[in-house]
Amino acid sequence: MPLPIEIHFKDVDLDPVSDAGGKVVVFVGDDGRLDAGARRVNRLMRKALARFIESDAFAKLSPGDVRSLAYPAGMTARAVLVVKLGKRPSVPEARKAGAQLAKLIGEDDLLVLAGTIGRADHIALGLALRAYDFDTHKTGVGKNIGKAVFMVSKPEEMAKSAKTMGAIAEGVFFTRDLTNEPANVLTTDDFAARLAAMQELGLDVEILDEPDLVKLGMRTLLSVGQGSDSPTKVVVMSWNGGKRGDAPFALVGKGVVFDTGGISLKQAAGMEAMTMDMGGAGVVAGVMRTLALRKAKANVVGLVGLVENMPSGSATRPGDVVKSMKGDTVEIINTDAEGRLVLADVMWYTQERFKPVGMINLATLTGAILVALGHENAGVFSNSDKLSADFIKAAEAEGEGAWRLPMSPAYDALLKSQTADMKNVGGRNAGSITAAQFLQRFVKEDVPWCHLDIAGVASVKSETALAPAGATGWGVMALNRLIADHYEG
């Protein structure tokens, strides 16, 4: 999976500025000081760079912002891009700067005079992430692979770090590609095949088909897909990079490749966006790809339930009662609350088979989370203060918004059913919380667990700091950091 931009690191002592084509990038701190590379550019520009830095226009820039000085006198470059950034920026600031550069690169190569600026690898990651474009299904569009050369003080060291950044970028891109794909392309069969192909990276991949799921008793999962011609599947991905025999950390994703709502049919307006309802499974797949590419020293399993929710003569009806793999019965009040039915069985199977040290599930689960948090934060629900705090800290460090919401037994009353052990919805009030309460019933008491409702952050209609409109890949970076910080030997 090639990155959308070619990135190289070279020794800062080289001097390619004089005859550089394309665009030259310089970094300037709040104090306006110029490093050696910027001073060289300033001399060539006959001090025009210094005059800009002394202007109100520069003073108004925030850290990570970029301004273009076009056709600089004394240089062959088409433009000098001035980045306001200190010597040791935060990770989000560095990535923001890289993303801003990606928006200005056009068809030009970049010569990035990073010098001794810290986080050059994160600047490069931001550049790569924002250069992404999903144009697979556009005719007559050729991939323009740009090129950026970073001039740094320790190129070998930076290139090694950038290799890890490349693994992260590939995981994010894999998630974005999956989430952006239309449902006639990304069927459950195609999704499973793409995951199986990751065996080439060293992952163990196992596909459970419908006869296997029937034998296991995964009736809540199967009930979601029984109205569709696409077969329901569970894909198990295992990365065994840690100590042999150690219990793994587990990731579980909702993979509804298209969600009509089933018999509880959604309204037509906006239904086309339901191609992204497999976003949770997409994130799990992206994290597993990143772990394999960077050879993480951890044991991690990723399981996804792949299914399509369609109305037909064989579809589940509102009022039907199904038995979960755990043995609890569920009255299905609304077939459009299907994600929790997918997760319930896959989460229980994960715990029964792998006895994980912790488990996080991800799902584009509720519209209610959009009302509560908009597109800025994913909702975090947990039975563990430590795991939730560890995840939120990792998300904050990666610049990915996450906010913990409450859970308590008081909400369980909303899930009471007259005909079964529980019903699958609790009404309009506290909809995201009652969904989490439902899922918690399928979590064993000794398993630290987080539920991440990513309905607001998985795919957005306008660009974000690091992504164009569409799938964001939210969660890959945060989960990779969580695993690196807490579950890697």
C-alpha positions as CSV (number, residue, x, y, z in Angstrom):
1,M,0.0,0.0,0.0
2,P,2.1,3.0,-1.3
3,L,1.9,6.3,0.7
4,P,0.5,9.2,-1.3
5,I,3.7,11.1,-1.0
6,E,7.4,10.0,-1.2
7,I,9.4,11.2,1.8
8,H,13.2,11.2,2.3
9,F,15.5,12.5,5.0
10,K,18.9,14.0,4.2
11,D,21.7,15.7,6.1
12,V,21.1,19.3,6.9
13,D,24.7,20.1,6.1
14,L,24.0,19.7,2.4
15,D,23.0,22.9,0.7
16,P,20.4,22.2,-2.1
17,V,18.5,25.5,-1.5
18,S,20.1,27.7,-4.2
19,D,18.9,25.7,-7.1
20,A,15.8,24.1,-5.5
21,G,12.7,23.9,-7.7
22,G,9.2,23.3,-6.3
23,K,8.7,24.8,-2.9
24,V,11.1,25.4,0.0
25,V,9.8,25.1,3.6
26,V,11.3,27.0,6.5
27,F,10.4,26.9,10.2
28,V,10.3,30.0,12.4
29,G,9.5,30.1,16.1
30,D,7.4,32.6,18.0
31,D,10.5,34.7,18.7
32,G,11.2,35.1,15.0
33,R,14.6,33.6,15.2
34,L,15.9,32.0,12.0
35,D,18.0,28.8,12.0
36,A,20.8,28.2,9.5
37,G,18.5,27.0,6.7
38,A,16.1,29.9,7.1
39,R,19.0,32.4,7.2
40,R,20.3,30.9,4.0
41,V,16.8,31.4,2.4
42,N,16.6,34.9,3.8
43,R,19.9,35.9,2.2
44,L,18.8,34.5,-1.1
45,M,15.5,36.4,-0.8
46,R,17.4,39.7,0.0
47,K,15.9,39.7,3.5
48,A,12.3,39.4,2.3
49,L,11.8,36.5,4.7
50,A,12.9,38.6,7.7
51,R,10.5,41.4,6.6
52,F,7.6,39.0,6.6
53,I,8.5,37.7,10.0
54,E,8.4,41.2,11.4
55,S,4.9,41.8,9.9
56,D,1.5,41.6,11.6
57,A,0.6,38.7,9.2
58,F,3.3,36.5,10.8
59,A,2.3,37.6,14.4
60,K,-1.3,36.4,13.8
61,L,-0.3,32.9,12.9
62,S,-0.9,30.1,15.3
63,P,1.6,27.2,15.9
64,G,1.5,24.9,12.9
65,D,0.1,27.5,10.5
66,V,1.7,28.0,7.1
67,R,2.0,31.0,4.8
68,S,3.3,31.0,1.2
69,L,5.6,33.6,-0.2
70,A,5.3,33.1,-4.0
71,Y,8.1,33.4,-6.6
72,P,10.8,34.6,-4.2
73,A,13.3,36.9,-5.7
74,G,16.8,35.4,-5.8
75,M,15.6,31.8,-5.8
76,T,14.6,29.3,-8.4
77,A,11.8,27.9,-6.1
78,R,8.2,28.6,-7.0
79,A,7.5,29.5,-3.4
80,V,8.8,29.6,0.2
81,L,6.4,28.2,2.7
82,V,6.9,29.7,6.2
83,V,5.8,27.5,9.1
84,K,5.3,29.0,12.5
85,L,6.7,26.3,14.8
86,G,9.0,26.2,17.8
87,K,12.0,23.8,18.2
88,R,10.0,21.3,20.2
89,P,6.4,21.4,19.1
90,S,3.7,19.1,20.5
91,V,2.9,16.0,18.4
92,P,-0.5,17.5,17.3
93,E,1.1,20.8,16.4
94,A,3.8,19.1,14.4
95,R,1.3,17.0,12.5
96,K,-0.9,20.0,11.9
97,A,2.0,21.7,10.3
98,G,2.7,18.8,8.1
99,A,-1.0,18.6,7.1
100,Q,-1.0,22.3,6.2
101,L,2.0,21.7,4.0
102,A,0.2,18.9,2.2
103,K,-2.6,21.3,1.3
104,L,-0.1,23.7,-0.3
105,I,2.1,21.2,-2.1
106,G,0.1,21.0,-5.3
107,E,2.2,19.4,-8.1
108,D,5.5,20.7,-6.6
109,D,8.2,18.8,-4.7
110,L,9.0,20.1,-1.2
111,L,12.4,20.8,0.2
112,V,11.7,20.9,4.0
113,L,14.5,22.7,5.9
114,A,13.7,21.0,9.2
115,G,17.2,21.5,10.6
116,T,17.2,20.8,14.3
117,I,13.4,21.2,14.6
118,G,12.0,18.4,16.8
119,R,9.2,16.1,15.6
120,A,10.3,16.2,11.9
121,D,9.0,12.6,11.7
122,H,5.6,13.8,13.0
123,I,5.6,16.6,10.5
124,A,6.2,14.0,7.8
125,L,3.3,11.9,9.2
126,G,0.9,14.9,9.1
127,L,2.0,15.6,5.6
128,A,1.3,12.0,4.5
129,L,-2.0,11.8,6.3
130,R,-3.4,14.9,4.7
131,A,-2.1,14.0,1.3
132,Y,-4.6,11.1,1.2
133,D,-7.3,11.1,-1.4
134,F,-9.9,8.4,-2.1
135,D,-10.2,8.6,-5.8
136,T,-10.3,4.8,-6.6
137,H,-13.7,5.0,-8.4
138,K,-13.0,8.3,-10.3
139,T,-12.2,7.7,-14.0
140,G,-9.4,9.6,-15.7
141,V,-7.7,10.4,-12.4
142,G,-4.1,9.4,-12.1
143,K,-2.3,9.2,-8.8
144,N,0.1,12.0,-8.3
145,I,2.8,10.8,-5.9
146,G,4.5,13.9,-4.5
147,K,7.9,14.1,-3.1
148,A,9.3,15.8,0.1
149,V,12.9,15.9,1.1
150,F,13.5,16.7,4.8
151,M,16.9,18.3,5.7
152,V,17.6,17.2,9.3
153,S,20.5,16.9,11.6
154,K,20.3,13.2,12.1
155,P,18.8,11.7,8.9
156,E,19.5,8.0,9.8
157,E,17.8,8.3,13.2
158,M,14.9,10.3,11.7
159,A,14.4,7.7,8.9
160,K,14.1,5.0,11.5
161,S,11.5,6.8,13.4
162,A,9.7,7.7,10.1
163,K,9.5,4.0,9.4
164,T,7.2,3.6,12.4
165,M,5.3,6.7,11.3
166,G,4.9,5.0,7.9
167,A,3.3,1.9,9.6
168,I,0.9,4.2,11.4
169,A,0.0,6.0,8.2
170,E,-0.6,2.7,6.4
171,G,-3.0,1.6,9.2
172,V,-4.9,4.9,9.0
173,F,-5.1,4.7,5.2
174,F,-6.3,1.1,5.4
175,T,-9.1,2.1,7.7
176,R,-10.0,5.1,5.6
177,D,-10.1,3.0,2.4
178,L,-12.3,0.4,4.0
179,T,-14.7,3.1,5.4
180,N,-14.9,5.0,2.2
181,E,-15.7,2.0,0.0
182,P,-19.2,1.7,-1.4
183,A,-21.2,-1.3,-0.2
184,N,-21.4,-2.9,-3.6
185,V,-17.6,-3.2,-3.5
186,L,-17.0,-3.8,0.2
187,T,-19.3,-6.8,0.7
188,T,-18.7,-9.1,3.6
189,D,-16.9,-11.4,1.3
190,D,-14.6,-8.7,0.0
191,F,-14.0,-7.3,3.5
192,A,-13.0,-10.7,4.8
193,A,-10.7,-11.2,1.8
194,R,-8.9,-7.9,2.4
195,L,-8.3,-8.9,6.0
196,A,-7.1,-12.4,5.0
197,A,-4.5,-10.8,2.7
198,M,-2.8,-9.3,5.8
199,Q,-1.4,-12.8,6.5
200,E,1.4,-11.6,4.2
201,L,2.4,-9.2,7.0
202,G,2.6,-11.9,9.6
203,L,-0.9,-11.8,11.0
204,D,-2.7,-15.0,11.7
205,V,-6.2,-14.6,10.1
206,E,-9.1,-17.0,10.6
207,I,-12.6,-16.5,9.0
208,L,-15.6,-18.0,10.7
209,D,-18.5,-18.5,8.2
210,E,-22.2,-18.9,9.0
211,P,-22.1,-22.7,9.8
212,D,-19.4,-21.9,12.3
213,L,-21.4,-19.1,13.8
214,V,-24.5,-21.3,14.1
215,K,-22.5,-24.0,15.8
216,L,-21.1,-21.4,18.3
217,G,-24.6,-20.0,19.0
218,M,-24.0,-16.5,17.7
219,R,-27.7,-15.9,17.2
220,T,-27.8,-12.1,17.9
221,L,-25.1,-11.6,15.3
222,L,-26.8,-13.9,12.8
223,S,-30.1,-12.2,13.3
224,V,-28.8,-8.9,11.9
225,G,-27.7,-10.4,8.6
226,Q,-30.5,-13.0,7.9
227,G,-32.3,-10.6,5.6
228,S,-29.3,-10.1,3.3
229,D,-27.8,-12.2,0.5
230,S,-24.4,-11.3,1.9
231,P,-23.1,-14.0,4.3
232,T,-22.4,-13.0,7.9
233,K,-18.8,-13.6,9.0
234,V,-16.4,-13.2,11.9
235,V,-12.8,-12.5,11.1
236,V,-10.2,-13.2,13.8
237,M,-6.8,-11.5,13.4
238,S,-4.0,-12.3,15.8
239,W,-0.6,-10.6,16.2
240,N,1.7,-12.6,18.4
241,G,4.7,-10.3,18.9
242,G,4.8,-10.5,22.7
243,K,5.8,-13.2,25.1
244,R,4.7,-16.7,24.1
245,G,1.7,-17.7,26.2
246,D,0.8,-14.3,27.5
247,A,-2.9,-13.4,27.2
248,P,-3.6,-10.9,24.5
249,F,-5.2,-7.5,24.5
250,A,-8.4,-7.6,22.5
251,L,-10.0,-5.2,20.0
252,V,-13.5,-5.9,18.7
253,G,-15.2,-4.0,15.8
254,K,-18.7,-3.6,14.4
255,G,-18.6,-4.3,10.7
256,V,-22.0,-3.6,9.2
257,V,-21.1,-3.1,5.6
258,F,-24.4,-1.4,4.9
259,D,-27.2,-0.5,7.3
260,T,-30.7,0.1,5.9
261,G,-32.1,-0.3,9.4
262,G,-33.7,-3.6,8.4
263,I,-37.5,-3.8,8.9
264,S,-37.1,-0.7,11.1
265,L,-36.2,1.1,7.8
266,K,-34.2,4.3,7.9
267,Q,-35.4,7.4,6.0
268,A,-34.1,7.6,2.5
269,A,-32.3,11.0,3.0
270,G,-28.7,10.4,4.0
271,M,-28.9,6.6,3.9
272,E,-26.0,6.5,1.4
273,A,-23.7,7.4,4.3
274,M,-24.4,4.0,5.9
275,T,-21.5,2.6,3.9
276,M,-19.5,3.8,6.9
277,D,-21.3,1.7,9.5
278,M,-18.4,-0.8,9.4
279,G,-16.1,2.0,10.7
280,G,-15.4,0.1,14.0
281,A,-14.2,-3.0,12.1
282,G,-12.2,-0.7,9.9
283,V,-10.3,0.8,12.8
284,V,-9.6,-2.6,14.3
285,A,-8.2,-3.7,10.9
286,G,-6.1,-0.6,10.6
287,V,-4.6,-1.1,14.1
288,M,-3.8,-4.7,13.4
289,R,-2.1,-3.6,10.1
290,T,0.0,-1.0,11.9
291,L,1.1,-3.5,14.7
292,A,2.2,-6.0,12.1
293,L,4.1,-3.5,10.0
294,R,6.0,-2.1,13.0
295,K,6.5,-5.6,14.5
296,A,5.0,-4.6,17.8
297,K,6.2,-6.6,20.8
298,A,2.7,-7.3,22.0
299,N,0.0,-10.0,21.8
300,V,-3.1,-8.5,20.3
301,V,-6.2,-10.0,18.8
302,G,-8.6,-8.1,16.6
303,L,-12.1,-9.6,15.9
304,V,-14.7,-8.1,13.6
305,G,-18.3,-9.1,12.9
306,L,-19.1,-8.6,9.2
307,V,-22.7,-8.4,8.3
308,E,-25.3,-6.5,6.2
309,N,-28.6,-5.2,7.6
310,M,-31.3,-5.5,4.9
311,P,-35.1,-5.8,4.9
312,S,-36.5,-8.9,3.2
313,G,-38.9,-11.7,3.8
314,S,-36.3,-13.5,5.9
315,A,-35.3,-10.4,7.9
316,T,-35.5,-10.2,11.7
317,R,-38.8,-8.5,12.8
318,P,-39.3,-6.1,15.6
319,G,-40.6,-8.1,18.5
320,D,-38.5,-11.2,17.6
321,V,-36.6,-12.8,20.5
322,V,-33.1,-14.3,19.9
323,K,-30.7,-16.1,22.2
324,S,-27.1,-14.8,22.4
325,M,-24.0,-17.0,22.5
326,K,-23.8,-16.1,26.2
327,G,-27.3,-17.6,26.7
328,D,-29.2,-14.4,27.5
329,T,-32.3,-13.7,25.4
330,V,-32.9,-10.4,23.7
331,E,-36.2,-8.9,22.5
332,I,-35.4,-7.0,19.3
333,I,-37.6,-3.9,19.6
334,N,-35.8,-2.0,16.8
335,T,-33.8,-3.7,14.0
336,D,-31.9,-0.5,13.4
337,A,-30.2,-1.0,16.8
338,E,-28.2,-3.8,15.2
339,G,-24.6,-2.9,16.1
340,R,-25.0,-3.9,19.7
341,L,-26.4,-7.3,18.6
342,V,-23.2,-7.8,16.4
343,L,-20.9,-6.9,19.2
344,A,-22.6,-8.9,22.0
345,D,-21.8,-12.2,20.4
346,V,-18.3,-11.3,19.1
347,M,-17.3,-9.8,22.5
348,W,-18.5,-12.9,24.3
349,Y,-16.6,-15.2,21.9
350,T,-13.5,-13.1,22.3
351,Q,-13.5,-13.5,26.0
352,E,-14.3,-17.2,26.0
353,R,-11.6,-18.0,23.5
354,F,-8.8,-15.6,24.3
355,K,-9.2,-14.7,28.0
356,P,-7.8,-11.2,27.2
357,V,-6.1,-8.9,29.7
358,G,-8.4,-6.1,28.5
359,M,-10.9,-5.4,25.7
360,I,-11.9,-2.4,23.7
361,N,-14.8,-2.5,21.2
362,L,-15.4,0.2,18.6
363,A,-18.6,0.9,16.7
364,T,-20.5,3.6,14.9
365,L,-23.3,2.7,17.3
366,T,-25.7,5.6,18.0
367,G,-26.9,8.8,16.5
368,A,-27.3,10.0,20.1
369,I,-23.5,10.3,20.5
370,L,-23.5,12.9,17.7
371,V,-26.1,15.0,19.7
372,A,-23.9,14.7,22.8
373,L,-20.4,15.2,21.3
374,G,-20.7,16.2,17.7
375,H,-17.8,15.4,15.4
376,E,-15.1,16.4,17.9
377,N,-15.0,13.5,20.3
378,A,-15.8,9.8,20.4
379,G,-17.8,8.6,23.4
380,V,-15.9,6.4,25.9
381,F,-17.8,4.1,28.2
382,S,-16.0,1.7,30.6
383,N,-16.0,-0.6,33.6
384,S,-12.4,0.4,34.3
385,D,-11.1,3.8,35.5
386,K,-7.6,2.8,34.6
387,L,-8.2,1.5,31.1
388,S,-10.4,4.4,30.2
389,A,-7.9,6.9,31.6
390,D,-5.1,5.2,29.7
391,F,-7.0,5.3,26.4
392,I,-8.1,8.9,26.8
393,K,-4.5,9.9,27.6
394,A,-3.3,8.1,24.5
395,A,-6.0,9.8,22.4
396,E,-5.1,13.2,23.7
397,A,-1.4,12.6,22.9
398,E,-2.3,11.7,19.4
399,G,-4.7,14.6,18.9
400,E,-7.8,12.4,18.6
401,G,-10.8,13.6,20.6
402,A,-12.3,11.2,23.2
403,W,-14.6,11.9,26.2
404,R,-15.8,9.6,28.9
405,L,-19.6,9.4,29.6
406,P,-21.3,7.9,32.7
407,M,-22.6,4.4,33.2
408,S,-24.6,3.1,36.1
409,P,-27.2,0.4,37.0
410,A,-29.9,3.0,37.1
411,Y,-30.0,3.0,33.3
412,D,-30.5,-0.8,33.2
413,A,-34.2,-0.3,34.0
414,L,-34.7,1.1,30.5
415,L,-33.6,-2.2,29.0
416,K,-36.2,-4.4,30.8
417,S,-38.3,-6.6,28.6
418,Q,-41.6,-8.3,29.3
419,T,-40.8,-11.3,27.1
420,A,-37.0,-11.7,27.3
421,D,-34.0,-11.1,29.5
422,M,-33.6,-7.7,28.0
423,K,-34.6,-5.6,25.0
424,N,-32.1,-4.1,22.5
425,V,-33.1,-0.4,22.9
426,G,-33.9,1.7,25.9
427,G,-35.7,4.6,24.3
428,R,-34.7,8.1,23.2
429,N,-33.3,9.3,26.5
430,A,-29.6,8.5,27.2
431,G,-29.5,6.5,24.0
432,S,-25.7,6.1,23.9
433,I,-25.5,5.2,27.6
434,T,-28.2,2.5,27.4
435,A,-26.4,1.1,24.3
436,A,-23.3,0.8,26.5
437,Q,-25.2,-0.7,29.3
438,F,-26.5,-3.3,26.9
439,L,-22.9,-4.2,25.8
440,Q,-21.7,-4.3,29.4
441,R,-24.0,-7.3,30.0
442,F,-21.7,-9.2,27.6
443,V,-18.5,-8.3,29.4
444,K,-17.1,-10.6,32.1
445,E,-16.6,-8.9,35.5
446,D,-12.8,-9.5,35.6
447,V,-12.2,-8.1,32.1
448,P,-11.2,-4.4,31.9
449,W,-13.3,-3.0,29.1
450,C,-14.0,0.2,27.1
451,H,-16.7,0.8,24.5
452,L,-15.9,3.5,22.0
453,D,-18.9,5.0,20.1
454,I,-17.3,6.5,17.1
455,A,-20.4,7.5,15.1
456,G,-19.4,11.1,15.1
457,V,-15.7,10.8,14.3
458,A,-15.4,7.8,11.9
459,S,-16.5,9.8,8.8
460,V,-17.2,13.5,8.4
461,K,-18.6,15.7,5.7
462,S,-15.9,18.4,5.9
463,E,-12.2,18.2,6.2
464,T,-10.4,17.7,9.5
465,A,-6.9,18.8,10.5
466,L,-5.4,15.6,9.2
467,A,-7.9,14.3,6.7
468,P,-10.0,15.4,3.7
469,A,-13.8,15.0,3.9
470,G,-14.9,11.4,4.4
471,A,-13.3,8.7,6.5
472,T,-10.9,10.0,9.1
473,G,-9.2,6.8,10.4
474,W,-9.9,8.1,13.9
475,G,-8.6,5.7,16.6
476,V,-5.8,3.9,14.8
477,M,-3.2,6.3,16.2
478,A,-4.7,6.3,19.7
479,L,-5.0,2.6,20.0
480,N,-1.6,2.0,18.6
481,R,-0.2,4.3,21.3
482,L,-2.2,2.7,24.0
483,I,-0.8,-0.7,23.1
484,A,2.8,0.6,22.8
485,D,2.6,2.4,26.1
486,H,0.8,-0.3,28.2
487,Y,0.8,-3.7,26.5
488,E,4.1,-4.0,24.7
489,G,7.1,-5.7,26.3
